Amino acid sequence: MKHIHYDNTTILTGDDIADAVIEYAAALAGGDRADTVAVPAIAPDGTRTTTKILIGPTSEVVVEDADDDQLEDEDGDFVERLRAAARTFGHSEPIHANTRSDLKGIGSSNADDKADAETSRTDDSEDSPAS
């Protein structure tokens, strides 16, 4: 379960739903667009409900883990629709910097990894013939 914080509201929903909402928010912001989204959610009394939110380029959406719950709400159709809508902005995968394959390893603060990489480059250059 995850909480979506939006404005002064907290929406309790399933993991995939929350992730799809924030991915869609990123896509909308990149396309300078807005949309209303009816998010499948769990009400305080444990019943299923829907919370409509307006997501636009300046929306501040925060997703955080919630306590695991027997009421895990996953709506595959909703998730697929939102991800398909995000793709219409030309993004085939989420735009998040921490999941992009082309950015892996950039900004690593592990000094040992950097030293190993430098050592590897030095070793390789010593083996290659001089031009």
Backbone bond lengths (Angstrom), bond angles and torsions (degrees), N, CA, C in turn:
res aa  C-N    CA-C-N  psi(-1)  N-CA   C-N-CA  omega(-1)  CA-C   N-CA-C  phi
1 M - - - 1.448 - - 1.529 108.59 -
2 K 1.321 114.28 149.78 1.466 120.52 176.77 1.518 109.54 -138.70
3 H 1.326 113.93 155.01 1.457 121.68 172.95 1.522 107.84 -101.81
4 I 1.322 116.28 133.31 1.457 121.43 168.75 1.519 105.39 -103.69
5 H 1.317 116.08 120.72 1.463 120.39 175.94 1.519 107.33 -98.91
6 Y 1.313 114.71 124.09 1.450 120.29 -177.86 1.518 107.17 -143.18
7 D 1.332 116.17 120.22 1.460 121.49 -176.02 1.532 107.18 57.30
8 N 1.309 119.65 -125.31 1.465 121.89 178.17 1.518 111.45 -104.75
9 T 1.321 116.94 23.98 1.455 121.94 -175.81 1.524 110.07 -116.80
10 T 1.326 115.61 143.63 1.457 121.17 172.99 1.519 107.48 -117.54
11 I 1.327 115.65 126.22 1.457 121.84 -178.11 1.520 107.67 -111.65
12 L 1.330 117.24 122.71 1.456 122.27 176.27 1.521 107.98 -92.41
13 T 1.340 115.67 123.97 1.460 119.74 -176.89 1.525 109.95 -152.15
14 G 1.307 116.50 179.22 1.457 122.05 -179.97 1.524 112.29 -73.79
15 D 1.317 115.79 159.70 1.460 122.01 -178.14 1.524 112.40 -57.46
16 D 1.328 116.77 -52.42 1.466 120.23 -177.27 1.521 111.86 -63.79
17 I 1.319 116.70 -36.61 1.468 120.48 179.22 1.521 109.67 -64.08
18 A 1.327 117.16 -48.98 1.467 121.17 -179.45 1.525 110.84 -60.66
19 D 1.332 116.44 -43.57 1.462 119.92 179.55 1.527 110.93 -63.29
20 A 1.329 117.26 -40.89 1.464 120.81 179.24 1.526 111.07 -64.90
21 V 1.326 117.13 -38.13 1.473 120.65 179.41 1.523 110.42 -63.18
22 I 1.328 117.26 -46.49 1.469 118.49 -177.25 1.530 111.13 -71.55
23 E 1.320 117.81 -32.99 1.473 120.71 175.27 1.526 110.11 -64.73
24 Y 1.334 116.30 -41.51 1.465 120.68 178.62 1.524 110.30 -65.95
25 A 1.331 116.93 -39.79 1.468 120.66 177.67 1.527 110.28 -59.91
26 A 1.331 116.95 -41.24 1.464 120.56 178.29 1.527 110.87 -64.56
27 A 1.327 117.02 -42.08 1.467 120.73 179.13 1.527 111.11 -64.79
28 L 1.330 116.65 -42.51 1.463 120.11 178.33 1.528 110.94 -61.97
29 A 1.318 115.91 -42.58 1.465 119.63 -179.73 1.528 110.17 -63.06
30 G 1.332 116.59 -41.21 1.462 120.66 178.83 1.518 112.58 -65.35
31 G 1.322 116.52 -28.39 1.460 121.22 179.43 1.511 112.80 -96.02
32 D 1.346 116.24 4.01 1.467 122.07 -178.36 1.526 111.16 52.24
33 R 1.344 114.98 46.19 1.464 122.17 -178.03 1.512 110.28 -125.20
34 A 1.314 116.82 171.31 1.459 123.44 176.30 1.516 109.08 -136.79
35 D 1.329 115.89 158.60 1.457 120.74 178.91 1.519 108.38 -158.65
36 T 1.330 116.38 153.53 1.457 120.96 170.98 1.518 107.67 -97.77
37 V 1.327 115.19 137.72 1.452 121.07 -176.56 1.519 108.45 -129.20
38 A 1.331 116.30 128.45 1.466 122.41 176.07 1.526 107.22 -92.99
39 V 1.324 116.38 101.88 1.458 122.30 -173.29 1.530 110.33 -88.57
40 P 1.337 117.64 122.09 1.463 119.97 173.78 1.530 108.53 -63.98
41 A 1.333 116.66 131.51 1.461 120.06 -173.01 1.528 111.02 -144.92
42 I 1.325 113.90 173.13 1.459 121.79 175.52 1.521 107.64 -112.13
43 A 1.320 116.99 123.27 1.464 122.17 178.76 1.530 109.67 -73.62
44 P 1.346 117.00 163.15 1.470 120.31 179.06 1.535 113.88 -55.33
45 D 1.331 117.28 -28.46 1.471 120.00 -179.84 1.538 112.22 -85.87
46 G 1.343 117.20 2.66 1.461 121.12 176.94 1.516 115.22 92.41
47 T 1.313 117.41 -2.78 1.460 120.09 179.33 1.534 110.03 -83.95
48 R 1.313 115.15 157.34 1.458 119.78 176.83 1.523 108.79 -77.72
49 T 1.321 115.20 141.82 1.447 121.49 -179.97 1.514 108.91 -147.33
50 T 1.305 117.07 -179.39 1.455 122.83 175.89 1.515 107.84 -131.25
51 T 1.309 116.55 134.88 1.458 121.67 177.50 1.512 107.87 -119.40
52 K 1.334 117.00 120.13 1.461 120.95 179.56 1.519 109.46 -88.78
53 I 1.343 115.09 132.28 1.460 120.10 176.50 1.521 109.34 -131.47
54 L 1.317 115.54 151.28 1.456 122.36 175.11 1.524 107.11 -100.38
55 I 1.328 116.07 120.20 1.458 120.64 179.36 1.519 108.01 -111.60
56 G 1.314 115.87 129.02 1.457 121.10 178.56 1.512 110.82 -141.16
57 P 1.321 117.03 -176.04 1.462 121.42 -175.92 1.525 114.09 -59.59
58 T 1.323 117.66 -26.42 1.467 119.51 -178.75 1.523 112.95 -105.79
59 S 1.323 117.06 9.53 1.462 120.35 179.61 1.519 110.29 -65.88
60 E 1.315 114.74 140.50 1.455 120.32 175.44 1.522 107.84 -109.94
61 V 1.322 115.32 98.53 1.453 122.66 -178.87 1.521 107.62 -108.49
62 V 1.331 116.03 129.44 1.458 121.28 178.85 1.520 107.74 -124.16
63 V 1.333 116.23 133.61 1.459 121.57 177.87 1.518 107.74 -117.86
64 E 1.336 115.57 131.58 1.464 119.61 176.71 1.516 109.55 -138.56
65 D 1.328 114.73 153.81 1.460 119.83 178.47 1.522 110.45 -63.86
66 A 1.319 115.42 143.91 1.460 122.23 174.47 1.524 107.03 -115.04
67 D 1.302 116.38 168.44 1.460 119.51 174.99 1.517 108.90 -59.35
68 D 1.334 116.05 142.14 1.460 119.07 175.85 1.515 108.59 -60.57
69 D 1.299 115.25 146.72 1.446 120.03 -173.86 1.523 109.09 -144.10
70 Q 1.301 116.30 145.53 1.465 121.72 176.44 1.524 111.03 -63.24
71 L 1.320 116.99 -19.43 1.458 121.14 -174.46 1.526 112.95 -90.33
72 E 1.322 117.25 20.78 1.469 120.49 -177.93 1.529 109.51 -43.49
73 D 1.304 114.86 120.47 1.457 121.51 -175.88 1.521 109.14 -107.22
74 E 1.298 116.75 109.02 1.464 120.80 177.09 1.524 108.04 -121.68
75 D 1.293 115.17 127.45 1.453 121.82 -179.68 1.524 107.36 -121.83
76 G 1.313 116.27 91.98 1.461 122.22 -176.32 1.518 113.55 -56.31
77 D 1.334 117.13 -39.31 1.460 120.29 179.76 1.525 110.99 -63.58
78 F 1.337 116.42 -44.14 1.465 121.31 178.53 1.527 110.60 -60.23
79 V 1.331 116.14 -48.12 1.467 121.54 -178.53 1.527 110.21 -60.37
80 E 1.325 117.67 -46.07 1.470 121.04 -179.94 1.525 111.61 -63.61
81 R 1.346 117.52 -41.60 1.466 120.44 179.06 1.521 111.12 -62.34
82 L 1.340 116.68 -44.01 1.460 120.44 -178.40 1.529 110.75 -66.66
83 R 1.313 116.74 -41.96 1.471 119.70 179.54 1.529 110.99 -68.36
84 A 1.330 117.48 -35.62 1.468 120.59 176.06 1.528 109.94 -66.03
85 A 1.327 116.62 -40.62 1.467 120.33 178.12 1.525 110.20 -63.57
86 A 1.333 117.62 -40.21 1.467 120.79 178.64 1.521 110.88 -62.15
87 R 1.330 116.67 -36.61 1.468 120.33 179.94 1.528 112.30 -65.99
88 T 1.332 118.01 -22.17 1.466 119.70 179.46 1.523 111.46 -66.81
89 F 1.335 116.71 -14.42 1.456 120.40 177.01 1.526 111.47 -90.02
90 G 1.340 116.56 9.81 1.451 120.86 176.05 1.517 114.46 88.95
91 H 1.320 117.98 11.92 1.455 120.97 -180.00 1.520 108.15 -108.34
92 S 1.316 116.73 116.07 1.455 119.86 -178.98 1.523 112.38 -82.98
93 E 1.336 116.84 -13.84 1.457 121.20 177.53 1.522 107.91 -143.93
94 P 1.319 117.64 165.67 1.460 119.34 178.84 1.527 110.95 -54.66
95 I 1.306 115.91 151.38 1.454 121.53 -174.92 1.525 111.73 -89.66
96 H 1.318 118.36 -2.65 1.456 122.12 -173.78 1.517 111.96 -57.54
97 A 1.316 116.23 128.50 1.463 121.79 -177.83 1.523 112.20 -60.12
98 N 1.321 117.67 -32.10 1.461 118.89 -176.94 1.524 112.95 -80.11
99 T 1.337 119.21 -3.46 1.460 120.52 177.40 1.524 112.92 -118.52
100 R 1.327 118.16 -6.04 1.460 120.51 -178.35 1.515 110.27 -73.46
101 S 1.329 116.57 126.82 1.461 121.05 -177.74 1.532 111.98 -66.38
102 D 1.327 118.02 -28.51 1.464 119.87 -178.76 1.523 112.88 -76.09
103 L 1.341 117.73 -5.81 1.463 120.99 -179.91 1.529 112.79 -112.87
104 K 1.327 117.29 3.92 1.468 119.87 -178.59 1.522 110.29 -60.64
105 G 1.336 116.08 134.36 1.453 121.84 177.25 1.516 114.60 87.50
106 I 1.325 117.63 -15.51 1.462 120.45 178.41 1.515 108.17 -76.53
107 G 1.309 116.23 133.02 1.460 120.75 178.48 1.507 113.44 82.71
108 S 1.336 117.87 12.07 1.456 121.04 178.07 1.513 108.81 -64.58
109 S 1.330 116.47 129.64 1.460 120.08 -179.10 1.518 111.60 -99.45
110 N 1.325 116.88 9.12 1.456 120.16 -178.73 1.527 109.18 -81.27
111 A 1.328 117.49 108.24 1.458 122.77 -175.99 1.523 111.54 -62.62
112 D 1.334 117.98 -34.79 1.460 120.69 -179.98 1.521 110.92 -63.42
113 D 1.359 117.35 -41.73 1.462 120.15 178.35 1.521 110.76 -62.81
114 K 1.339 117.25 -41.05 1.458 120.87 179.72 1.526 110.15 -66.30
115 A 1.310 116.52 -41.66 1.466 119.76 179.09 1.521 110.27 -64.69
116 D 1.338 117.49 -42.22 1.459 121.00 178.13 1.526 110.89 -61.21
117 A 1.331 116.97 -42.03 1.461 120.94 179.99 1.524 110.06 -64.68
118 E 1.322 117.81 -41.87 1.463 121.67 179.30 1.529 110.63 -65.18
119 T 1.341 116.47 -42.16 1.456 121.19 178.21 1.520 110.16 -62.06
120 S 1.322 117.28 -42.25 1.457 121.95 179.90 1.527 110.75 -61.65
121 R 1.335 117.82 -43.02 1.465 121.17 178.65 1.522 110.64 -64.38
122 T 1.331 117.37 -40.94 1.458 121.54 179.89 1.516 110.21 -65.42
123 D 1.327 117.07 -44.30 1.466 121.22 179.02 1.519 110.39 -62.11
124 D 1.320 118.46 -42.80 1.460 122.25 -179.12 1.526 110.41 -63.40
125 S 1.329 117.57 -41.10 1.457 120.03 -176.48 1.514 111.10 -71.13
126 E 1.340 117.95 -28.10 1.460 120.65 178.58 1.521 110.63 -71.70
127 D 1.329 117.79 -29.55 1.467 121.75 -178.60 1.511 112.67 -80.71
128 S 1.316 116.87 -23.79 1.454 118.77 -175.17 1.527 110.51 -85.08
129 P 1.321 116.68 143.95 1.472 119.83 -179.42 1.520 111.19 -67.70
130 A 1.314 116.03 146.76 1.452 120.62 179.59 1.514 110.00 -71.21
131 S 1.314 116.46 145.90 1.459 120.67 -179.73 1.494 110.01 -89.57
